[in-house]
Amino acid sequence: MATRTEPERSALPERRPELDAIRMLVVIGLVFFHSALVFAADDDFYVKNAQTTEAVLITAGFGVVWAMPLLFLISGLGAWHSLHRRGAGGFAKERLLRLGVPLVFATLVLNPLPQWLRARSADATYHESYLGFLPRFYDVRLAPAEFPFLVQGEHFETGHLWFVVLLLAFSLMLAPLFRWLPREHVRHTCDRLAHTVLRRRSTVLLPALAFAAICAFARMEEDFAGWHRWSYLLFFIAGFTLAADDRFRAVMRRDAGLAAWLGVLLFAACGPGFALADKPFTEATVLATASRALFGAAGWCLVVAIPGLLDRRRLRHPPAAPNPDPTTRRRLHGYLAAAVLPLYVLHQPIVVAVAYFVVGWPAPIPVKYTVLVTIALALTLAMYELLIRRTRATRFLFGMRP
C-alpha cells in the first residue's frame, strides 16, 4: 500500500507558466529601477543626474524587498525539476552552459562599458578611450574571501551579473548534495514538513525569523539589491523544497492573504528606521538592527504571498473566454522563459549608456526619467529580438537553447 500512495504524495507540481510571467515582470521592472537610480540621492550609480531626489529609494524599496528574492525562489523551483529530469551531472552541465557562458561573455564584453562611463561621468577631464580602459578593467586578482565573487579588481566588477554568479554557485553546490544525500531520508523529511505546514496554519511563515536574523546580524549588502548574499541561498533552497511536494503549493495559496498583509505591515514598520539611521544596511545600533530584521521578515512574507495570491486567483477566477490555442500558449510561455536571462544581461549596460547622454539635457527629472526608461527598454527589447534571439551563436552566448 505504501508503494501505491507514494507517487500521490510526492507528485511533482504542474508547470506554472505564471512564474515565467513573474520573472519577466521583475526583469522588465529592473529597467525602471536602475533608471531611477540615476536620479537617487543615496545611491552611487554609474551615471548620476545633477539633481537628485530622496523619493526614488523610498518608492523603489518595496520592489527591492521581494523582487530578487522571488527570482531565487523560482530558480529553486526550477532546479528541482531540472535535477530530477537530468540528474546531478546533467544539471551541472546545463547550468554551466546556460549561466556560465553568458556570465563570462557579458563580464568580458558588456560590463566594462558602465565602468568606463562612470569614470567619464565623474571626471570631466577624463578622456581615456574605451580601448585604453579595457586593460585596466581586466587587471584582476583572486579573492577567495569574497566567495563566490572570486575575481576582484580596482575597476573589474560583475556588476548586475551578481545574480548570475550567485545562481550558478548555488546550483553547482546543490548538484553534489542531490547526488550524495539519501533520497529516502530527503523524501521522508519533505513529507513530514509538508504534513506539518498543511495542518498548522501560518507555519509556512516561520522562515521569516531566519531571514530577519540574517538581515539583522549578518548585515545587508547594497551591491546585492540590499540583501545579504547568503540570504539568497535560503530563498533558493526554499524554492527547491517547496517544489518537492504539491502540498506546499496548497499552503501558500491558503496563507497568501495573511502573508501579504503581514509583509506590507512589516515593510512599512521598517521604513522609519531606514530613513533615520545613518547607515541602515550596516549599523549595529538598535534602530538599524531592528529595521533590518523587519525588512528580512517582510521579504519572506511577500515571497510567499505573491505566488500564492496569483495561484489562488487562477483557481478561483478562471478566464471566462475560451483558452487560446494550446500551441500558441506554449509558444508565448516559451518566449517569455527564454527571454528572461538575455534581457537581464542586456538591460543595465544599455540603461547606463542611455543615461550618460540623457543626464546632460536641460529638463526636469520626470521628463528625463520617462525618456531614459522608454529608450532603454526599447533598445533592450530590440537588441534581444534582432541581434540575439535569431542566430545560433548569439543564443549560445546568452544562455539560450538552440
C-alpha positions in Angstrom: 0.0 0.0 0.0 2.8 2.4 0.8 4.2 1.9 -2.7 0.8 2.9 -4.2 0.4 6.1 -2.2 3.9 7.4 -2.6 3.5 8.8 -6.1 0.4 10.8 -4.9 2.3 12.3 -2.0 5.4 13.2 -3.9 3.9 14.1 -7.2 5.7 16.9 -8.9 3.8 20.2 -9.2 2.4 21.0 -12.6 4.3 23.6 -14.6 3.2 27.1 -13.6 3.6 29.5 -16.6 2.6 32.5 -14.4 6.0 32.1 -12.8 7.6 32.9 -16.1 5.5 36.0 -16.2 6.7 37.0 -12.8 10.3 36.6 -13.9 9.7 38.7 -16.9 7.9 41.3 -14.9 10.9 41.5 -12.4 13.4 41.8 -15.2 11.5 44.5 -17.1 11.0 46.2 -13.8 14.8 46.4 -13.4 14.9 48.8 -16.3 12.6 51.1 -14.4 14.5 50.5 -11.1 18.0 51.1 -12.5 16.9 54.1 -14.5 15.5 55.5 -11.3 18.9 55.1 -9.6 20.3 57.7 -11.9 18.2 60.3 -10.0 18.5 58.8 -6.5 20.2 60.9 -3.8 21.6 58.0 -1.7 22.9 55.6 -4.4 26.3 55.5 -6.1 25.1 54.5 -9.6 27.4 54.7 -12.6 25.9 57.9 -14.0 24.2 60.5 -11.8 21.9 63.3 -12.7 22.9 66.7 -11.3 19.6 67.0 -9.5 18.5 64.0 -7.4 15.6 63.1 -5.1 15.0 61.2 -2.0 11.8 59.8 -3.3 13.5 57.2 -5.6 14.7 54.8 -2.9 11.5 55.2 -0.9 9.3 54.2 -3.8 11.7 51.5 -5.1 12.2 49.9 -1.7 9.0 47.9 -1.9 10.2 46.3 -5.0 13.7 45.5 -3.6 12.2 43.6 -0.6 10.6 40.9 -2.8 11.8 41.1 -6.4 15.2 39.4 -6.4 14.3 37.0 -3.6 11.4 35.8 -5.7 13.7 35.2 -8.7 15.9 33.0 -6.5 12.8 31.2 -5.1 11.5 30.5 -8.6 15.0 29.4 -9.7 15.0 26.9 -6.8 11.6 25.6 -8.0 13.1 25.1 -11.5 16.2 23.4 -10.1 14.0 20.7 -8.5 12.5 19.7 -11.9 15.8 20.0 -13.7 17.7 17.8 -11.3 15.1 15.1 -11.4 15.0 15.3 -15.2 18.7 15.4 -15.9 20.4 14.1 -12.8 23.2 15.8 -10.9 25.8 15.7 -13.7 23.4 16.8 -16.4 22.1 19.6 -14.2 25.6 20.9 -13.5 26.5 20.8 -17.2 23.3 22.5 -18.2 23.8 25.3 -15.6 27.4 25.9 -16.8 26.1 26.3 -20.3 23.0 28.3 -19.5 24.6 30.5 -16.8 28.4 30.2 -17.0 28.7 31.0 -20.7 26.7 34.3 -20.6 28.4 35.2 -17.3 31.9 35.0 -18.9 30.8 36.6 -22.1 28.9 39.5 -20.6 31.5 40.2 -17.9 34.3 40.5 -20.6 32.3 42.2 -23.3 29.4 44.2 -21.7 30.5 45.1 -18.2 33.5 47.3 -19.0 31.1 49.9 -20.6 29.3 51.0 -17.4 32.6 51.4 -15.5 34.2 53.4 -18.4 31.1 55.7 -18.5 31.3 56.0 -14.7 34.8 57.4 -15.0 33.9 59.8 -17.8 30.8 61.0 -16.0 32.6 61.6 -12.7 35.6 63.5 -14.1 35.2 66.0 -17.0 38.9 65.8 -17.6 39.0 62.1 -18.1 39.5 61.4 -21.8 40.9 57.8 -21.9 39.5 55.8 -24.8 37.4 52.7 -24.3 40.1 50.5 -25.7 42.6 52.1 -23.4 40.4 51.5 -20.4 39.9 47.8 -21.1 43.3 46.6 -19.9 42.7 48.3 -16.5 39.3 46.6 -16.3 40.9 43.2 -16.9 43.6 43.8 -14.3 42.2 41.3 -11.7 43.2 39.2 -8.7 41.8 36.2 -6.9 39.9 36.9 -3.7 38.8 33.7 -2.0 37.4 35.6 0.9 34.7 37.1 -1.3 33.3 33.7 -2.4 31.6 33.2 -4.8 32.9 36.5 -6.3 36.4 35.1 -6.6 37.7 37.6 -9.2 38.2 41.2 -8.0 40.0 44.3 -9.3 40.1 48.0 -9.0 37.9 48.5 -12.0 36.7 45.0 -12.6 33.2 44.0 -11.5 30.5 41.6 -12.2 28.0 44.4 -11.8 24.4 43.4 -12.2 25.5 39.9 -13.1 25.9 39.2 -9.4 22.5 37.4 -9.7 24.0 35.0 -12.3 27.2 34.5 -10.2 25.1 33.5 -7.1 22.6 31.4 -9.0 25.4 29.4 -10.7 27.3 29.0 -7.4 24.1 27.8 -5.7 23.3 25.4 -8.5 26.8 23.8 -8.5 26.6 23.5 -4.7 23.3 21.8 -4.9 24.2 19.2 -7.6 26.6 17.1 -5.5 24.3 17.3 -2.5 21.5 16.0 -4.6 23.6 13.0 -5.7 25.0 12.2 -2.2 22.1 12.8 0.1 20.0 9.7 0.8 16.8 10.0 -1.3 14.6 8.2 1.2 15.7 10.5 4.0 15.1 13.6 2.0 11.7 12.4 0.8 10.7 11.5 4.4 11.8 14.9 5.7 9.9 16.7 3.0 6.8 14.6 3.6 6.8 15.4 7.4 7.4 19.1 6.7 4.6 19.3 4.2 2.3 17.4 6.6 3.1 19.9 9.4 2.6 23.1 7.4 -0.6 21.8 5.9 -2.1 21.0 9.4 -0.8 24.1 11.2 -1.8 27.4 9.7 0.9 30.1 9.2 3.7 27.6 9.8 5.0 28.5 6.3 5.8 32.0 7.6 8.2 30.8 10.3 11.3 31.1 7.9 10.7 34.8 8.2 12.6 34.6 11.5 15.7 33.2 9.8 15.7 36.0 7.2 15.1 38.5 9.9 18.2 37.2 11.8 20.4 37.2 8.7 19.5 40.8 7.8 19.8 42.0 11.4 23.2 40.4 12.3 24.9 39.5 9.1 24.0 42.9 7.8 22.7 43.8 4.3 24.8 44.4 1.2 23.8 47.3 -1.1 25.6 45.7 -4.1 23.2 42.8 -4.0 19.9 44.7 -4.0 20.1 45.2 -0.3 20.0 41.6 0.8 23.0 39.7 2.2 24.3 37.4 -0.5 23.7 34.2 1.6 20.1 35.2 2.2 19.5 34.4 -1.5 20.8 30.8 -0.8 18.0 30.3 1.6 15.4 31.6 -0.9 16.9 29.2 -3.5 16.7 26.3 -1.1 13.2 27.3 -0.1 12.1 27.2 -3.7 13.7 23.8 -4.2 12.0 22.5 -1.1 8.6 23.9 -2.0 8.8 22.1 -5.3 9.2 18.8 -3.6 5.5 18.4 -2.6 2.4 19.8 -4.0 1.0 20.4 -0.5 3.4 23.3 -0.1 1.7 25.0 -3.0 -1.7 24.5 -1.4 -0.4 26.0 1.8 1.0 29.1 0.0 -2.5 29.6 -1.5 -4.2 29.2 1.8 -1.9 31.6 3.8 -1.2 34.1 1.0 -3.6 36.7 2.3 -2.1 36.7 5.8 1.4 36.7 4.3 0.6 39.7 2.1 -0.9 41.8 5.0 2.0 40.9 7.3 4.6 41.6 4.6 3.2 45.0 3.9 2.9 45.9 7.6 6.5 44.7 8.4 7.9 46.6 5.4 6.1 49.8 6.5 7.4 49.4 10.0 11.0 49.1 8.8 10.8 52.3 6.8 11.3 54.9 9.5 14.4 53.1 10.7 16.0 53.1 7.3 15.2 56.7 6.9 16.6 57.8 10.2 19.7 55.7 10.5 23.0 57.0 9.0 24.0 53.6 7.6 21.0 51.4 8.0 22.5 48.5 6.0 25.5 48.0 8.3 25.0 50.0 11.6 25.0 48.0 14.8 22.5 50.4 16.5 19.3 49.0 17.9 17.3 51.1 15.4 19.2 49.9 12.3 19.3 46.3 13.5 15.6 46.1 14.3 14.8 47.8 10.9 16.9 45.2 9.1 15.1 42.4 10.9 11.7 43.7 9.9 12.9 44.1 6.3 14.1 40.4 6.2 10.8 39.1 7.7 8.8 41.2 5.3 10.7 39.8 2.3 9.8 36.2 3.2 6.2 37.0 3.8 5.9 38.8 0.4 7.7 36.0 -1.4 5.1 33.6 0.0 2.2 35.9 -0.7 2.8 36.9 -4.4 2.9 33.3 -5.9 0.2 32.2 -3.5 -2.2 35.0 -4.5 -1.6 34.5 -8.2 -2.2 30.8 -7.8 -5.3 31.4 -5.8 -6.7 33.9 -8.3 -6.1 31.5 -11.2 -8.0 28.7 -9.4 -10.9 30.9 -8.1 -11.4 33.1 -11.2 -10.7 31.2 -14.4 -10.9 33.3 -17.5 -14.4 33.5 -19.0 -13.2 33.5 -22.6 -12.0 30.2 -24.1 -8.4 29.4 -23.7 -6.1 30.3 -26.6 -4.8 27.7 -28.8 -2.5 25.4 -26.7 0.3 25.7 -29.2 0.1 29.5 -29.2 0.1 29.5 -25.4 3.1 27.2 -25.2 5.0 29.4 -27.6 4.2 32.5 -25.6 5.4 30.9 -22.3 8.5 29.6 -24.1 9.2 33.0 -25.5 8.9 34.6 -22.0 11.0 32.0 -20.3 13.8 32.1 -22.9 13.9 35.9 -22.9 14.4 36.5 -19.2 18.2 35.9 -18.9 19.2 37.7 -22.1 17.1 40.7 -21.2 18.6 40.7 -17.7 22.2 40.6 -19.1 21.5 43.3 -21.6 19.5 45.9 -19.6 22.0 47.6 -17.3 24.7 48.5 -19.8 22.0 49.9 -22.0 20.5 51.9 -19.2 23.9 53.3 -18.2 24.7 54.2 -21.9 21.4 56.0 -22.5 21.6 57.8 -19.1 25.1 59.1 -19.9 23.5 61.2 -22.7 20.2 62.0 -21.0 21.5 63.5 -17.8 23.1 66.3 -19.7 19.7 67.5 -21.1 18.2 70.7 -19.6 15.0 69.0 -18.5 13.2 68.2 -15.2 13.7 64.8 -13.6 10.3 63.3 -14.6 11.0 64.1 -18.3 14.5 62.7 -18.2 13.3 59.6 -16.4 10.5 59.0 -18.9 12.8 59.4 -21.8 15.5 57.2 -20.2 13.1 54.3 -19.5 11.5 54.5 -22.9 14.7 54.5 -24.9 16.5 51.9 -22.7 13.5 49.5 -22.7 13.0 49.8 -26.4 16.7 49.2 -27.1 16.9 46.2 -24.8 13.9 44.5 -26.4 15.1 45.4 -29.9 18.6 44.0 -29.3 17.2 40.8 -27.9 14.8 40.3 -30.8 17.0 41.4 -33.6 20.6 40.6 -32.5 20.4 37.7 -30.0 17.3 35.5 -30.5 17.7 34.9 -34.2 21.2 33.4 -34.5 22.6 30.2 -33.1 25.9 31.8 -31.9 24.3 34.7 -30.0 21.7 32.4 -28.4 24.6 30.2 -27.1 26.5 33.3 -25.8 23.4 34.5 -23.9 22.5 31.1 -22.4 19.6 30.2 -24.7 18.9 26.8 -26.2 19.4 26.3 -29.9 
